[in-house]
């Protein structure tokens, strides 16, 4: 059974066919909705003379920035590094007490 199917996403007034997995549909449609909402927000902020291409570029930067912020917040490396350091200190302390 093929779990992929074709949907049509409307982004900035243009339709894009996209073949996706069924379990991705809700998230992909939500992403398209978010894009369209951000385009509307930027359109209201800037004059009508700004092209849709420029609006899409601004939205792309905005969403990419948000994505990078989330990735940075989820970066557990500094925490793991500190935990390893503290573990080593505790182990060293316990070894000295023997």
C-alpha positions as CSV (number, residue, x, y, z in Angstrom):
1,X,0.0,0.0,0.0
2,X,1.4,3.3,-1.0
3,X,1.2,5.9,1.8
4,X,2.1,8.8,-0.5
5,X,-0.4,11.0,-2.3
6,X,-0.7,14.3,-4.1
7,X,-1.9,17.5,-2.5
8,X,-2.0,21.0,-3.9
9,X,-0.7,23.7,-1.6
10,X,-1.6,27.4,-2.2
11,X,1.3,29.7,-1.3
12,X,1.0,33.4,-2.1
13,X,-1.9,32.8,-4.5
14,X,-0.1,30.1,-6.5
15,X,-0.8,26.4,-6.4
16,X,2.0,23.9,-6.0
17,X,1.5,20.1,-6.4
18,X,3.3,18.1,-3.8
19,X,3.6,14.4,-3.2
20,X,3.7,13.6,0.5
21,X,3.3,10.9,3.1
22,X,-0.2,10.8,4.6
23,X,1.2,11.3,8.1
24,X,2.9,14.6,6.9
25,X,-0.2,16.2,5.5
26,X,-1.4,18.1,8.6
27,X,2.0,19.5,9.3
28,X,2.7,20.5,5.7
29,X,-0.7,22.2,5.4
30,X,0.0,24.1,8.6
31,X,3.4,25.2,7.2
32,X,1.7,26.5,4.1
33,X,-0.9,28.3,6.2
34,X,1.9,29.8,8.3
35,X,3.7,31.0,5.2
36,X,0.6,32.6,3.8
37,X,-0.1,34.3,7.1
38,X,3.4,35.7,7.3
39,X,3.2,37.0,3.8
40,X,0.0,38.8,4.7
41,X,1.7,40.3,7.8
42,X,4.7,41.5,5.7
43,X,2.4,42.8,3.0
44,X,0.6,44.9,5.6
45,X,3.9,46.2,7.0
46,X,5.4,47.2,3.6
47,X,4.0,49.1,0.7
48,X,2.1,47.5,-2.1
49,X,5.2,48.1,-4.3
50,X,7.1,45.3,-2.6
51,X,7.1,42.2,-4.9
52,X,5.8,38.8,-3.8
53,X,9.3,37.6,-4.4
54,X,10.7,40.1,-1.9
55,X,7.9,39.2,0.6
56,X,8.7,35.5,0.2
57,X,12.4,36.2,0.8
58,X,11.6,38.2,4.0
59,X,9.3,35.4,5.2
60,X,12.0,32.8,4.5
61,X,14.6,34.7,6.5
62,X,12.1,35.2,9.4
63,X,11.1,31.5,9.5
64,X,14.7,30.3,9.1
65,X,15.8,32.6,11.9
66,X,13.1,31.1,14.2
67,X,14.2,27.6,13.2
68,X,17.8,28.4,14.0
69,X,16.8,29.8,17.4
70,X,14.9,26.6,18.2
71,X,17.9,24.5,17.2
72,X,20.2,26.5,19.4
73,X,17.8,26.2,22.3
74,X,17.6,22.4,21.8
75,X,21.4,22.1,21.6
76,X,22.2,19.9,24.6
77,X,26.0,19.7,23.9
78,X,27.0,22.4,26.5
79,X,24.8,20.7,29.1
80,X,26.2,17.3,28.4
81,X,29.7,18.7,28.5
82,X,29.1,20.3,31.9
83,X,27.5,17.1,33.2
84,X,30.6,15.1,32.1
85,X,32.9,17.6,33.8
86,X,30.9,17.4,37.0
87,X,30.8,13.6,36.9
88,X,34.6,13.5,36.5
89,X,35.0,15.9,39.5
90,X,32.7,13.8,41.7
91,X,34.5,10.6,40.6
92,X,37.9,12.2,41.4
93,X,36.6,13.4,44.7
94,X,35.3,9.9,45.6
95,X,38.6,8.3,44.5
96,X,40.5,10.6,46.9
97,X,38.2,9.5,49.8
98,X,39.0,5.8,49.4
